[in-house]
Amino acid sequence: MTNKNKPIIQMKGISKFYNVGGEEVRALDNASITIYEGEFVAIIGPSGSGKSTLMNIIGCLDVADKGEYLLDGQAIEKYTDSELAKIRNKKIGFIFQSFNLLSRMSTFDNVALPLIYQGMPMHERKQRAMEAIERVALADRAKHKPTELSGGQQQRVAIARALATHPTILLADEPTGNLDSRTGEDIMHLFHELHEAGNTIVLITHSEKIAQQAERRIRIMDGHVEEEPYTFKTEGGII
């Protein structure tokens, strides 16, 4: 059971600088956001707005040059690269636009791969992987390779792979970007099901239509973040 009043992502004054042609470019400029456990949040912005940089910092793929980032109460700035890799593997389930599946491996093996990196025993690994595959309705495709699957099925495999580690956050980067509109709707329906089951979802998109399906939106433009307020929910209703 999730507690939607518990902050799971807290960024305070996050800035990220790059040197381009001798000039300093601020990909993120003093960005502060809070995302709560069990939320479905869309981060929306055009290309070059800074959303990829923000995603990389949320996903512990990069670190900020300035500011503080707490992930599930942990101050990320204090960790080494190897420690960040462990945090990524256990706390964050990545879902990419290009699926990032290994073409020579079956659905089952692709889903089980991050569990191997965790050092999980084989019997538990098999159970976890099949549970995740069944959750995305692909049990009958467990032995199929990516080339034998449709684009929508490949994205479902990618979602199952993210779910298998029981992550704190599902971080999805343009998950419908390589899909036709109907298949994209099916994938969004799956995200809604996962959200209703209690998963915390952070979805990065340039599409207003996709962003409007989220519970809350964080807009980013030229490195500046504008966050919609979070509505606290209690058993008695909305605060």
C-alpha positions as CSV (number, residue, x, y, z in Angstrom):
1,M,0.0,0.0,0.0
2,T,1.4,3.4,-1.0
3,N,1.4,6.6,1.0
4,K,0.7,9.4,-1.5
5,N,1.8,12.0,1.0
6,K,5.4,10.6,1.2
7,P,7.9,12.5,-1.1
8,I,9.8,10.0,-3.2
9,I,11.7,12.5,-5.4
10,Q,12.8,15.9,-3.9
11,M,14.9,18.3,-6.0
12,K,16.0,21.6,-4.5
13,G,17.8,24.2,-6.6
14,I,19.1,21.7,-9.2
15,S,21.3,23.2,-11.9
16,K,23.2,21.5,-14.7
17,F,25.8,23.4,-16.8
18,Y,27.4,22.4,-20.1
19,N,30.1,24.2,-22.1
20,V,29.2,24.6,-25.7
21,G,31.6,26.5,-28.0
22,G,33.2,28.2,-25.0
23,E,29.8,29.4,-23.7
24,E,28.1,28.1,-20.6
25,V,24.6,26.6,-21.3
26,R,22.3,26.0,-18.4
27,A,20.4,22.8,-19.2
28,L,18.7,23.1,-15.8
29,D,18.5,26.4,-13.9
30,N,17.6,26.2,-10.2
31,A,14.9,23.5,-10.7
32,S,13.0,22.4,-7.7
33,I,10.4,19.6,-7.9
34,T,8.7,17.1,-5.5
35,I,7.0,13.9,-6.6
36,Y,5.1,11.8,-4.2
37,E,4.8,8.0,-3.8
38,G,2.0,6.6,-6.0
39,E,1.8,9.6,-8.3
40,F,1.5,9.5,-12.0
41,V,3.5,12.6,-13.2
42,A,4.3,13.8,-16.7
43,I,7.3,16.0,-17.4
44,I,6.5,17.9,-20.6
45,G,8.7,20.1,-22.7
46,P,9.9,20.5,-26.3
47,S,13.3,19.3,-27.6
48,G,16.1,21.2,-26.0
49,S,14.0,22.3,-23.1
50,G,16.1,20.3,-20.5
51,K,13.7,17.4,-19.9
52,S,16.3,14.8,-21.0
53,T,18.8,16.3,-18.5
54,L,16.2,16.3,-15.8
55,M,15.3,12.6,-16.6
56,N,19.0,11.6,-16.5
57,I,19.4,13.2,-13.0
58,I,16.1,11.7,-11.7
59,G,17.3,8.3,-13.0
60,C,20.8,8.7,-11.4
61,L,22.4,8.5,-14.9
62,D,23.9,12.0,-14.3
63,V,24.5,14.2,-11.3
64,A,23.7,17.9,-10.9
65,D,26.4,20.6,-10.7
66,K,24.4,22.4,-8.0
67,G,21.5,21.7,-5.7
68,E,20.2,18.7,-3.7
69,Y,18.5,15.5,-4.9
70,L,16.8,13.1,-2.5
71,L,15.6,9.9,-4.0
72,D,13.4,7.9,-1.5
73,G,15.1,9.9,1.3
74,Q,18.7,9.3,0.0
75,A,20.9,12.2,-0.9
76,I,22.2,11.1,-4.3
77,E,25.2,13.5,-4.4
78,K,27.0,11.5,-1.7
79,Y,27.2,8.2,-3.7
80,T,29.9,6.9,-5.9
81,D,29.3,5.7,-9.5
82,S,29.1,2.1,-8.4
83,E,26.7,2.9,-5.6
84,L,24.5,4.9,-8.1
85,A,24.5,1.9,-10.4
86,K,23.1,-0.2,-7.6
87,I,20.5,2.4,-6.8
88,R,19.4,2.6,-10.5
89,N,19.1,-1.2,-10.6
90,K,17.0,-1.5,-7.5
91,K,15.0,1.7,-7.2
92,I,14.3,2.8,-10.9
93,G,12.6,0.9,-13.7
94,F,13.6,2.5,-17.0
95,I,11.3,2.4,-20.0
96,F,12.8,3.8,-23.2
97,Q,11.3,5.0,-26.5
98,S,13.5,2.6,-28.5
99,F,12.7,-0.3,-26.1
100,N,16.4,-1.2,-25.7
101,L,15.7,-5.0,-25.9
102,L,18.5,-7.5,-26.7
103,S,17.6,-9.0,-30.1
104,R,19.0,-12.4,-29.5
105,M,17.3,-12.9,-26.2
106,S,13.7,-14.1,-25.6
107,T,11.0,-12.0,-23.8
108,F,11.7,-14.0,-20.7
109,D,15.5,-13.5,-20.8
110,N,15.2,-9.8,-21.5
111,V,12.9,-9.4,-18.5
112,A,15.1,-11.5,-16.2
113,L,18.3,-9.7,-17.2
114,P,18.3,-6.9,-14.5
115,L,17.5,-9.6,-11.9
116,I,20.8,-11.4,-12.8
117,Y,22.6,-8.1,-12.2
118,Q,21.0,-8.0,-8.8
119,G,22.4,-11.5,-8.0
120,M,19.0,-12.9,-7.5
121,P,18.8,-16.8,-7.1
122,M,17.5,-18.5,-10.3
123,H,14.2,-19.8,-8.8
124,E,13.2,-16.4,-7.6
125,R,14.4,-14.8,-10.8
126,K,12.1,-17.1,-12.9
127,Q,9.1,-16.3,-10.7
128,R,9.7,-12.6,-10.7
129,A,10.2,-12.5,-14.5
130,M,7.1,-14.5,-15.3
131,E,5.0,-12.4,-12.9
132,A,6.1,-9.3,-14.7
133,I,5.4,-10.8,-18.1
134,E,2.0,-12.0,-17.0
135,R,1.3,-8.5,-15.7
136,V,1.7,-7.0,-19.2
137,A,-0.4,-9.8,-20.8
138,L,2.5,-11.5,-22.7
139,A,2.7,-14.9,-21.1
140,D,2.1,-16.5,-24.5
141,R,5.1,-14.6,-25.9
142,A,7.6,-15.4,-23.2
143,K,9.8,-17.5,-25.6
144,H,9.6,-15.0,-28.5
145,K,12.5,-12.8,-29.5
146,P,11.9,-9.0,-30.2
147,T,12.0,-9.5,-34.0
148,E,8.9,-11.8,-33.6
149,L,7.0,-9.1,-31.7
150,S,5.1,-6.0,-32.7
151,G,6.2,-2.6,-31.5
152,G,3.5,-2.5,-28.9
153,Q,4.5,-6.0,-27.6
154,Q,8.2,-4.9,-27.5
155,Q,7.2,-1.9,-25.4
156,R,5.3,-4.2,-23.1
157,V,8.4,-6.4,-22.7
158,A,10.3,-3.2,-21.8
159,I,7.7,-2.4,-19.2
160,A,7.8,-5.9,-17.8
161,R,11.6,-5.7,-17.5
162,A,11.2,-2.5,-15.5
163,L,8.6,-4.0,-13.3
164,A,10.6,-7.2,-12.5
165,T,12.9,-5.4,-10.1
166,H,10.0,-4.1,-8.1
167,P,11.3,-0.5,-8.5
168,T,10.4,2.5,-6.4
169,I,9.8,4.5,-9.6
170,L,8.9,3.7,-13.2
171,L,10.7,6.3,-15.3
172,A,9.4,6.3,-18.9
173,D,11.1,8.3,-21.7
174,E,8.7,9.0,-24.6
175,P,7.2,5.5,-24.2
176,T,4.7,5.9,-27.1
177,G,7.1,7.8,-29.4
178,N,7.9,4.9,-31.7
179,L,4.3,3.5,-31.8
180,D,1.3,4.2,-33.9
181,S,-1.6,6.1,-32.2
182,R,-3.7,3.1,-31.4
183,T,-0.8,1.1,-30.0
184,G,0.2,4.2,-28.0
185,E,-3.2,4.3,-26.5
186,D,-2.9,0.7,-25.4
187,I,0.4,1.4,-23.7
188,M,-1.0,4.4,-21.9
189,H,-3.9,2.3,-20.8
190,L,-1.3,-0.1,-19.3
191,F,0.4,2.8,-17.5
192,H,-3.0,3.8,-16.0
193,E,-3.5,0.2,-14.8
194,L,0.0,0.2,-13.2
195,H,-0.7,3.6,-11.5
196,E,-4.0,2.3,-10.1
197,A,-2.1,-0.7,-8.7
198,G,0.1,1.8,-6.7
199,N,3.1,2.3,-8.9
200,T,4.9,5.7,-9.0
201,I,5.2,6.7,-12.6
202,V,7.3,9.6,-14.1
203,L,6.7,10.0,-17.8
204,I,8.8,12.3,-20.0
205,T,7.0,13.5,-23.1
206,H,6.8,16.4,-25.6
207,S,3.1,15.6,-26.3
208,E,0.4,17.6,-24.6
209,K,-2.1,14.9,-25.3
210,I,0.0,12.3,-23.5
211,A,0.8,14.7,-20.6
212,Q,-2.9,15.4,-20.0
213,Q,-3.4,11.8,-19.2
214,A,-1.1,12.0,-16.1
215,E,-2.3,12.9,-12.6
216,R,-0.1,16.0,-12.6
217,R,2.3,17.8,-14.9
218,I,5.7,19.4,-14.6
219,R,6.6,21.8,-17.4
220,I,10.1,22.6,-18.5
221,M,11.3,25.3,-20.9
222,D,14.9,26.5,-21.3
223,G,15.9,24.7,-18.1
224,H,13.2,26.4,-16.0
225,V,10.7,24.2,-14.3
226,E,7.0,25.0,-13.6
227,E,5.4,22.5,-11.4
228,E,1.6,22.0,-10.9
229,P,0.7,21.8,-7.2
230,Y,0.1,18.4,-5.7
231,T,-3.3,17.8,-4.2
232,F,-3.0,15.9,-1.0
233,K,-5.4,13.0,-0.6
234,T,-6.6,11.6,2.7
235,E,-9.2,9.0,3.7
236,G,-11.6,11.8,4.2
237,G,-11.1,13.3,0.8
238,I,-8.8,16.0,-0.7
239,I,-7.0,18.6,1.2
